[in-house]
């Protein structure tokens, strides 16, 4: 089964520039499309298994310590 999607001429040119020799548009889109799970997003954001609030609190503490050291030194 196939599906048609509408894209602008500009988008088509950009996709054609990314295509490899012998690669179909379906292959190209499969290659560049990335499935992201919630866990992947958390890890990419830098807080992995830690919750966002905990991560932000830790970073805030690190910043405060760094600023204190600069004041003293």
C-alpha positions in Angstrom: 0.0 0.0 0.0 1.3 3.5 -0.8 0.3 6.9 0.5 0.8 10.2 -1.3 1.9 13.3 0.5 2.0 16.9 -0.8 5.3 18.8 -0.4 6.5 22.1 -1.9 8.9 22.1 -4.8 11.5 23.6 -2.4 11.0 20.7 0.0 11.3 18.2 -2.8 14.6 19.8 -3.9 15.9 19.6 -0.3 14.9 15.9 0.0 16.5 15.1 -3.4 19.7 16.7 -2.2 19.7 14.3 0.8 18.9 11.2 -1.3 21.6 8.7 -1.8 22.2 6.9 -5.1 19.5 4.3 -5.7 17.6 5.4 -2.6 13.8 5.8 -2.9 12.0 8.7 -1.2 10.5 6.1 1.1 14.0 4.9 2.0 15.2 8.4 2.5 12.3 9.3 4.8 12.8 6.1 6.8 16.5 7.0 7.2 15.9 10.6 8.4 12.8 10.0 10.4 13.6 9.2 14.0 11.2 7.6 16.5 11.6 9.3 19.9 10.3 7.9 23.1 9.7 10.0 26.2 12.8 8.4 27.7 14.9 9.3 24.7 13.8 12.9 25.0 14.6 13.0 28.7 18.1 11.6 28.0 18.7 14.0 25.2 17.6 16.9 27.4 20.2 15.8 30.0 18.2 14.5 32.9 17.7 10.8 32.0 15.9 8.9 34.8 15.9 11.9 37.0 12.8 14.1 36.9 12.9 17.5 35.4 12.3 19.3 38.7 15.2 17.3 40.3 17.4 18.0 37.4 16.7 21.7 37.5 17.3 21.9 41.3 20.7 20.2 40.9 21.7 22.6 38.1 20.5 25.5 40.2 22.7 24.3 43.1 25.7 23.9 40.9 25.2 27.5 39.6 24.9 28.9 43.0 28.1 27.1 44.2 29.9 28.4 41.1 28.8 32.0 41.8 29.8 31.7 45.5 33.3 30.6 44.4 33.6 33.5 42.1 32.6 36.0 44.8 35.2 34.5 47.2 38.0 34.2 44.7 
